[in-house]
Amino acid sequence: MPEGQGQDPADCTIVGASFAGLACATALAKKGFRVRVLERKADPGEKLHTTGIIVKDAVDQIAMLDQLPLDSVRAVPGVRLFAPNLRHLDLEAPGYYFLATDTPKVLRWLAEQARRAGVEVCCSTPFTTASRNRGGFALPGLGATRYLIGADGPNSVVARELQLGRNRSFLGGVEYEYRGLEVEQSDRLHCFLDRKLAPGYIGWLVPGVGVTQIGLARRMRPDPEALKRVMERFLEKIASVVDVRDATPSSIRAGAIPCGGVVRPTATERALLVGDAAGLVSPVTAGGIHTALKHGLAAGHAVADFLSGRCEDPGGWFPATYPRFRTKRLLRFLFDHFQSDAAFNLLLATRPMRMAASQVYFHRRGVFDGDRQRTPAGQEVNRKAST
């Protein structure tokens, strides 16, 4: 029998041991509810499809991140933005940083926090279908559940089975990891603009935790062979920055990144979607960890209040709290249709471009070419969201 699997009734069943799913489960379990997480993989940290960048905003707002193991994160305080002709611009914001993560380790840590809170994490246990009963849903082989949450990624099986909204707009992404690689300016995220290689998005180089991550995403459905050919061209192009053409990556990941905004509908009676399943991914930056954790925790609290009789079914009101990404969807449209290598080459050094890039990377707080102020991970900030 797979790890943790049982047929006793659950107050809430969450499909997907993801950032959103584990945050939601932990919040519910800490309020005394019986929570079960179904994960089709044998290990929450295997076969991931994310670079794993956590923005400072998430560290500031989400208390559970204060306890992240120090060996699983690395603070990166700046960005180096490359135009298509490889001229670059350095961007920083005083006090701001990104956390590069050992993402498998972080997800395993989140799963352990959930278990300690009382969550039953059932690995090697895929969700297949659900049928409604008087008090919620019946799950074949798993028993009944009073509430069902889909946190099972951009191609959510829960969304399909319950006829909820599906992600329809994607970027195709691929990333190679290299060990023992020396990178100049390892205190920056390197971002590369190139309409030919990465239409609709960017290429990147992240000095991570024990590895260097190099990848790109482009406007296409994932096609492993096509992405492999594009990556070869990309590695050739950036050889003057870092040359890995003769190196063998220690791991390769690829997958679909939803970029169309929040799906509709996101919920039905006694069921809702969170994280990538709900389309909670920035259409501009493709970042989703912050929103996954934030809204996963909020969903856990909302479902707990419903199960306690203190509020109506959050399926009827909670999705209204999700960001609509109106401005970011407009920027996504403009980037998809008007991205120009010539314009980026010409405008990179101009003040408007620097200001626009700072707004994208530092959320309107950014300045450029400022004095560096490194901030360690885990700094105490008031008014954090609790688990």
N, C-alpha and C positions, 0 to 999 in steps of 0.2 A: 504494500500500500504506500503511495507517495507520502513524503514527509508532511506530517501535520494533518492529514486528511481524515475527516470524520463525517458522520451522517446526522449529527445532532443539529437541531435548529439553530440558526444564527440570527442575531438582530440585524446585522448588515453584512452583506457579502460584496467584496470589492474585487473586481477582475483586473489584474495587472499590478505587480509589485514594482510600480514605477515611482517617480518622485511624488506625483499627485496621489497615487493610490496608497502609498505607505504613510504619507502625511495625514491623509484622511483617516486611515485606519487607526493610527496612533491617537489622534484627537478623540475619536469615538471610544476607543478602549479605555482611555484615561478617564472617561466619564462613566465607566462601569458597564459598558455594553459588550456583548459577545460579538466579536468581529472576526470574519474569515476573509483572507486574501487568497485568491486563486492566481497562480502564476504558472504558465505553460512551460517555462524553462526550468531546468534543474537547479538553477542558481540565479538570483535576481541580478547578479553582476555580469552574467555572460551575454555575449552577442549583442552588445549595445550599439546604438546608432546615433550617439550624440558625442560632441566634442567635450561637453561637460563644463562649460564656462558658467560660473555663478557670478552675477553682478553684485556690486557692493550694496545696492538697494535691498537685495534679498537678505544679506547678512544683517543690515540695519533693522529690518522689519520682522525677521523670523527667528524667534529665540532659540529654537532647536538647533540652528546652525552654529550657535556659540560653542557647542560641544563637539564639533567636527574634529576628528583626529588630525593633529598637526601634520602628520606624515602623508595625509591624503589631499592636501591643498597647497597651493603656492600663489602668493600675491603677485600680480603683474600690474604695475601702476600706469602704464601708458600704451598708446597705440602708434604704430608706424603704418601710415596709409600710402600705398604705392599706386601711382598712376599707371596706365597701360605701358608707358615708355620707361617704367621703373624709377622715375623720379619719385622721391618720397617726402612725406610731411609727417612730423612728429606731433602728437596730440597728448595733452595731459590735462587733468583737473586736480587742483589741490585737494588732497585727502581722498581722492577717488582711486579705486583699484578694481581689478577683476580677479576672481579666484579661478586659476586653472586647477583642475581636480584629477585625481586618480578615480575616475567615475565608477568603475566596478567596485572599488573599495568603499566609496561613499554610499552606493546603493546597498551594499552588504551591511554597512553600518546602520543605515536607515531601517533595513529589515530587522536587524538585531534590536534597535530601539523599539520597533513595533512589537516584537516578541516579548520584550521586557515589560511592555505596557499591557500585555495579555492577549495580543493578536495571534490568531492561529494562521500562520503563513504556510500555505499548501503549495509547495513547488511540484513541478512535473504534473500539474493538474490543470489542463486547459478547460476553459469555459466552452460549452457546446451550444446549449439552448436553455431556455427558461419558460415555464408555463405559469400563468397567473393562478393564484388560489385566493382564498378569502382574505388572508392576511399578508399577502405579498407575492412571493414567487416560489415555485418548486423547482429545484435544480437536480436533474437526474444524477443519482449516485451520491449526492451531497446533502440532501435534505432540503428543508424549507428555509427561507430567509424573509425577514420583514421588509428589507430594503435592498436594492441592487444598484451598485455604482460601477460604471464602465470607466476604467483608467487604463485601457488596454491598447493605447497607441493610435496612430493616425488611421489605421485600417481596422477600426474597432469592430470586433465580433458582437459585442453587446449592442452597439448602434445598429448593426445589421439585423440582429434577431428581434430587437424591439422596434424596428422601423423608425429609428431616430435619424437625425441629420448625419450625413457622411461628408468627410473631407473630399473635395473634388479637385482642388488646385494644389499642386505640389512642386517642390524643387527636388531634383535628384542629387544626392550628395555622396561623396566618397572621401575617405580619409585614410592615410597611411601613418603608422607610428614607427619612429626610429629610436633606438637606444644608443646612448653614448655619442650623441651628435653635439658638436660645438656650434652655437649660434651667436653671431654678433648681435648686440642689443637684445640680450635674453630677458630684459625687463619690459619688453613690449609685445603686444599682439601684433603680428604682421598681417596686414590685409591688402589684397591685390585686386585691383579693378581691371577687368579685361572682358569686353563684350564678346569676343570670339571664343574664349575659353570658358567663361563663366557668365553667360547672358542671364540677366535677371538677379544675379547675386555676386559673390566674390570668391576668390581663393584666399587661403589663410595659412599661416604658420604660427603655431602656439608652442612656446617653450613650456612644456607641461611638467608634471610630477614624475621625474625619472625617464621621461620620453619627450620627444619632439613630435608634435602632431602637424601634419601637412595635408591639406585637403582643399576641396572646392565643392561648390554646389551650383547648379545651373537649372534653368527652366526646362525640365524634362522629367518624365517618369524614370525611375531607376532602371538602367540597362547596364549590367555589369561590364559587358564588353565595350560598349561605347564610353562609359566612364573611365575604363582602364586606358583607352586610347587618349582621351582628353587629359588624364593625369600624366601620361608620358610627355605630352606637349607642355603641360604646366611645369613639370619638374625641369624640363629642358629650359624653359623660359627663366625660371628663378635660380638657375645655377650660379649666377653671379652673386646672389644673396646667400644661398646655401646649396651646395652641390651634393645631391644624393642620387645622382643618376646611376652610379655603380653600387649603391648600397641596397641591402635587402630589408624591407620593412619587417618589424617584429610582429605586426598585426595589420590587418586591413579591414575596414568596415565600410558599409555602404547602405543607403536606405532612402526612404521618402521623407521629405520635410514638408508638412502642411503649411501653406502660406496664404490661404484664402480667408482667414478670419474665423470667427466662431460659427459653428454649424447650427442649423435650425431644422427641426426642434432639437433642443439639447436635453430635454427631460420629458418624462411621462409620469403617470401615477406611480409613486413609490420607486422611481428609478431616475437616475441622471448621469450625465457624462462629465468628466473632469479631465484636465490635462490635454495632451495631444488629441485624445478621442473627441474632445469638445472643440478642437481647433484653437486652443488657447496658446497660440504661438505667434509672436510678432511677425506680421507680414513683411516688415522691413529687415529686421536683424535675424529672423528665424530663431530667436531666443525663446525658450519656453520653460526653463527650470524655475525661474522666479515666479511666474504665474501659476505653474503647476503646484509648487509648494504653498503659495499664498491661498489659492482658491481650493486646493485640496484640504488644507486645514479648515478653511471657512465652511466647506461642504460638510466636513466631519462634525463641526459644531451645530450646523443647521439641522442635519439629520438626527443628531442627538436630541436637540430640542423637540423635533417632531416625534421621535419615538418616546419621549417623556411626556408628550401631550401638551407641550408649552407653545407650539406654533403649528401652523398648517403645513401640509406636505411641501417641502422645499422644491419639489418638482414643479410646483405652480408659480414660484416666485424667485427661487435662487438664481436661475440663469440670467435674470435681469441685472444681477450684480457683476456679470462678466464684462470685461472690456469689449467695446465694439470695434476698436481699431479703425475708426473712420478715416482719420488723417493718415494712418499708416497704410491703409488699403489704397488710398489715393496715391501715396508715394510709391507703393508697389506697382500700381498701374503706370505711373509716369516712368518708373525705372524700367519696367518691362517694355515699354513702347518707345522711349526716347533716350535710352542709354546710349552714350556716344563716347567712344574712346578718344576722339579728337578733342571733344569738349573737356574731358577730364584731364587730358594732357595739357591743355591750355589754361584751365582754371585752377589747377591744384594749388598753386602758390598764392591765390588771391584770398583776400579776407573773407568774402562771402562763402567760399568753399570751406575755409577753415571753420567758420562759424557753423555752417550746416553740418559738417562732419562732427564737430563737438556736440551738437544737439543730438545727433544719432547715437553717438557712443556714450555720452555722459548725461543724457536726458536733461538738456537745457542748463546744466550747471557747468558745462565745460569751458575752459579757456585753453588757448593753445600756446605752446612754447613757454609755459610758465615754469616757475620754480618747482622742483620736485618735492613732494611731501609724501613719503611712504607711510602707509597705514597698515599695521599688522592685522592679519585675519583674527576675527573674534573680538574686535574692539567693542566695548560696551556702549550701546546707544539706547536712549530712552524710548519708551512707547513701542516696544517690539511686540509682535504677535506671538502669543504663547501657543504651546501645543495643547 
